[in-house]
Amino acid sequence: MNTVTMVKGKEETYTGIPSQKVFLWIAIVSIIMLFAGLTSGYIVRQAEGNWVHFELPKIFYLSTAFIVISSITMQWAAWSVKKNKPANVLTGLIITLGLGLAFSFTQFLGWTNLVEMKVFFGGATANPSGSFLYVLTGLHLAHLAGGILYLLFVITNSIREKYNSEYNLPITLCATYWHFLDILWIYLFIFLVAIR
């Protein structure tokens, strides 16, 4: 990527990776390590016994559909900005936001279903299987909340038409993080369905 800067009144071009991308990838690797540790702990703890088996609430299947579709609309926005189509960019970002909020809402509904099934996070009647489920889904949702906040920032700047084919790094970063959260949820969902 070429970047133009002014040095002592002269334009200079240099090639390099923007620091924001580097920081994003460091964050992504850190999150991967966190969830790898948690899912490993899940497997180890399950093998020790005293593990209650229960069905994953069906609403989590709907959550999965919402986040997968949101990744498609986010990518549409990322492609549209490179083609200088601001209306499509804004539409794609707003739809992505709506789907992200729908995902979050269905996660809360899933937790409500778990409580109705007598699966609790903590307390005298809690079991490690339920606690792990709340921690895994809750941490993912917390990271998604960060993505939603950044998405709101990108939407605000998109309304102001600050992005185009020449300058679109914030949308690219947002799309990368959003796709990562999508892939992470798919991994967690398959893991939670398969490792029961």
C-alpha positions in Angstrom: 0.0 0.0 0.0 1.4 3.4 -1.0 1.0 6.2 1.4 1.7 9.9 0.6 3.1 12.1 3.4 4.4 15.6 3.5 8.0 15.9 4.7 9.5 19.5 4.8 6.9 20.7 2.2 7.6 17.8 -0.2 5.4 14.9 -0.9 7.0 11.5 -0.2 5.5 8.1 -1.0 6.4 5.1 1.0 5.2 1.5 1.0 4.1 -0.2 4.2 1.4 -1.7 6.3 -0.7 0.8 8.2 -0.2 0.5 11.9 -4.0 0.1 12.4 -3.9 -3.1 10.5 -1.0 -4.4 12.5 -2.8 -3.6 15.8 -6.0 -5.3 14.5 -4.1 -8.5 13.6 -2.4 -8.5 17.0 -5.8 -8.2 18.6 -7.2 -10.9 16.5 -4.4 -13.3 17.4 -4.9 -12.5 21.0 -8.6 -13.3 20.8 -7.8 -16.5 19.0 -5.5 -17.5 21.8 -8.2 -16.6 24.4 -10.8 -18.8 22.8 -8.4 -21.6 22.0 -7.6 -21.7 25.7 -11.2 -21.6 26.7 -12.3 -24.4 24.3 -9.3 -26.5 25.4 -10.4 -26.0 29.0 -13.9 -27.0 28.1 -12.7 -30.3 26.7 -10.4 -31.0 29.7 -13.1 -30.1 32.2 -15.7 -32.2 30.4 -13.4 -35.3 30.6 -13.2 -34.9 34.4 -16.9 -35.8 34.8 -19.8 -34.1 36.6 -20.8 -32.7 33.3 -24.5 -32.1 32.6 -25.5 -32.6 28.9 -28.3 -30.4 27.5 -29.4 -29.3 24.1 -28.2 -26.0 22.7 -31.2 -23.7 22.4 -32.5 -23.6 18.8 -32.4 -19.8 18.8 -28.6 -20.1 18.5 -29.2 -21.5 15.0 -31.0 -18.3 14.1 -28.1 -16.3 15.6 -25.7 -18.1 13.4 -27.8 -17.2 10.3 -27.9 -13.6 11.3 -24.1 -13.3 11.7 -23.3 -15.2 8.5 -25.6 -12.9 6.5 -24.1 -9.9 8.2 -20.7 -10.9 6.9 -22.1 -10.9 3.4 -23.6 -7.4 3.7 -20.3 -6.1 5.3 -18.3 -7.5 2.3 -20.8 -5.8 -0.1 -20.1 -2.5 1.7 -16.3 -3.1 1.4 -16.5 -3.9 -2.3 -18.8 -0.9 -2.9 -16.5 1.6 -1.4 -13.7 0.5 -3.7 -16.1 1.2 -6.6 -17.1 4.6 -5.3 -20.7 3.7 -4.6 -21.5 5.5 -1.4 -25.2 4.7 -1.3 -24.4 0.9 -1.5 -21.7 1.4 1.2 -24.1 3.0 3.6 -26.9 0.5 2.9 -24.5 -2.4 3.4 -23.2 -1.0 6.7 -26.7 -0.3 8.1 -27.9 -3.7 7.2 -24.8 -5.2 8.8 -25.6 -3.2 12.0 -29.2 -4.4 12.0 -28.1 -8.0 11.6 -25.4 -7.6 14.3 -28.1 -6.2 16.7 -30.4 -9.1 15.8 -27.5 -11.6 16.5 -27.0 -9.9 19.9 -30.8 -10.0 20.7 -31.1 -13.7 19.8 -28.0 -14.5 22.0 -29.9 -12.9 25.0 -33.0 -15.0 24.1 -30.7 -18.1 24.0 -29.6 -17.3 27.6 -33.2 -16.8 28.6 -33.9 -20.3 27.2 -31.0 -21.7 29.1 -32.3 -20.3 32.3 -35.8 -21.8 31.5 -33.9 -25.2 31.0 -32.4 -24.7 34.5 -28.9 -24.2 33.0 -27.3 -21.4 35.1 -24.0 -19.6 35.0 -23.3 -19.8 38.7 -24.8 -20.7 42.0 -25.5 -23.9 43.9 -27.4 -25.6 41.0 -24.9 -24.5 38.3 -22.8 -27.0 36.4 -19.5 -26.4 34.6 -21.1 -27.2 31.2 -23.5 -24.3 31.5 -20.9 -22.0 32.9 -18.6 -22.6 30.0 -21.4 -22.0 27.6 -22.2 -18.6 29.1 -18.5 -17.6 29.2 -17.9 -18.6 25.6 -21.0 -16.9 24.2 -20.7 -14.0 26.5 -17.1 -13.2 25.6 -17.9 -13.5 21.9 -20.8 -11.1 22.4 -18.5 -8.7 24.2 -16.1 -8.6 21.3 -19.1 -8.2 18.9 -20.1 -5.2 21.0 -16.8 -3.6 20.2 -17.3 -4.3 16.5 -20.7 -2.7 16.7 -19.3 0.5 18.3 -16.7 0.7 15.5 -19.3 0.0 12.9 -21.3 3.0 14.2 -18.2 5.1 13.8 -17.8 3.9 10.3 -21.5 4.5 9.5 -21.2 8.1 10.8 -18.3 8.8 8.6 -19.9 7.1 5.7 -22.9 9.4 6.0 -20.5 12.3 5.8 -19.1 10.7 2.7 -15.5 10.4 4.0 -14.8 7.2 2.3 -14.0 6.4 -1.3 -11.8 4.2 -3.5 -8.7 6.1 -2.4 -9.4 6.2 1.3 -11.3 3.2 2.8 -9.0 1.8 5.5 -11.6 2.1 8.3 -14.2 0.1 6.3 -11.5 -2.5 5.4 -10.5 -2.8 9.1 -14.2 -3.0 10.2 -14.9 -5.7 7.6 -11.8 -7.8 8.6 -12.8 -7.7 12.3 -16.4 -8.5 11.4 -15.5 -11.5 9.2 -13.2 -12.7 12.0 -16.1 -12.5 14.5 -18.3 -14.4 12.1 -15.7 -17.2 11.6 -15.1 -17.3 15.4 -18.9 -17.7 16.1 -19.2 -20.5 13.5 -16.2 -22.3 15.2 -17.8 -21.9 18.6 -21.2 -22.9 17.4 -19.9 -26.1 15.7 -17.8 -26.8 18.8 -20.7 -26.4 21.2 -23.0 -28.6 19.0 -20.4 -31.3 18.4 -18.6 -31.4 21.8 -21.5 -32.2 24.1 
